[in-house]
Amino acid sequence: MNTGPAAIRRAGLTLAICGAVGFAGKAIIIKLAYRHGVDAVTLLMLRMAFALPLFAVLAWWAGRGRPPLTVRDWRVVAGLGFLGYYLASFLDFAGLQYVTASLERLILYLNPTVVLLLGWLLHRQRVGRGQLLALGVSYVGILVAFAHEVRVEGGHVALGSALVFASTLSYSLYLVLSGQEVRRLGALRLTGLASTVACVLCVLQFLVLRPVDTLWTLAPAVWWLSLLNAMLCTVAPILMVMMAVERIGAAAAAQAGMVGPVMTLLMGVVWLGEPLTVWTVAGTGLVLAGVAMLASQRSAR
């Protein structure tokens, strides 16, 4: 077996691309499930309930041989789990009731730009002219795709877009606030713990807001779509991207992840019948260009 640098890089790129495709499929599966009359609270609970055992095992495995968590650690993990995986996921699921899968993925892909803005607001980190230009290009792309969808689909697109952007903001806050904890606890351990917290919160939310017996009235497709969402579009992509980062670094993994919005756009056309218009393609191209410009600005430092 070839384990040289070139083979390791190929494996890393393959993992990063597969992870991006997995994340891209999440919105498609959610939109398909919504066609069966399920609501966001129930759908999110099913996804997280299926993923819970795997995230718990991940947290245990990554924590082997490490010091036990302190009370302070548990408070931090609970807060990060609420912000980064529970709240962000719920807002995303809610927003997908009103927008196309392609627009949702584009808004989520603004994550690096939101992290940059939060760094400036919270830590007074300097933002250069090149970064400002990248931000401008990305948000012009969102406006192009958003304006077209509002004109075609109606005003509810604004609500959905606001919910998805709030999801992006929530996850970006998680990334900004979790930097020190990642270095202290480890990325895999923190991801497993925070995701486990989020899974428990999603199950509790369902138990508070919905009668349990409504589960038995769900269409069978909702169950297997939720299982696919949990395995192929949640747990597996997280692990694949982390393994890719180990092999090729975060910057290269992020660049490979640019296939995500394109795949969501194509899968939306094929499986959901979403229209492929020049405005959607133009918006996607601008967002990808802006994020690529921002990545190149960072790597040049």
Secondary structure, DSSP 8 states (H G I E B T S, - for coil): ---SHHHHHHHHHHHHHHHHHHHHHHHHHHHHHHTTT--HHHHHHHHHHHHHHHHHHHHHHHTTTS----HHHHHHHHHHHIIIIIIHHHHHHHHTTTS-HHHHHHHHTTHHHHHHHHHHHHH-----HHHHHHHHHHHHHHHHHHHHHHHHH-THHHHHHHHHHHHHHHHHHHHHHHHHHHHHH-HHHHHHHHHHHHHHHHHHHHHHHS-GGGGGGS-HHHHHHHHHHHIIIIIHHHHHHHHHHHHHHHHHHHHHTTHHHHHHHHHIIIII-----HHHHHHHHHHHHHHHHHHHHHHT-
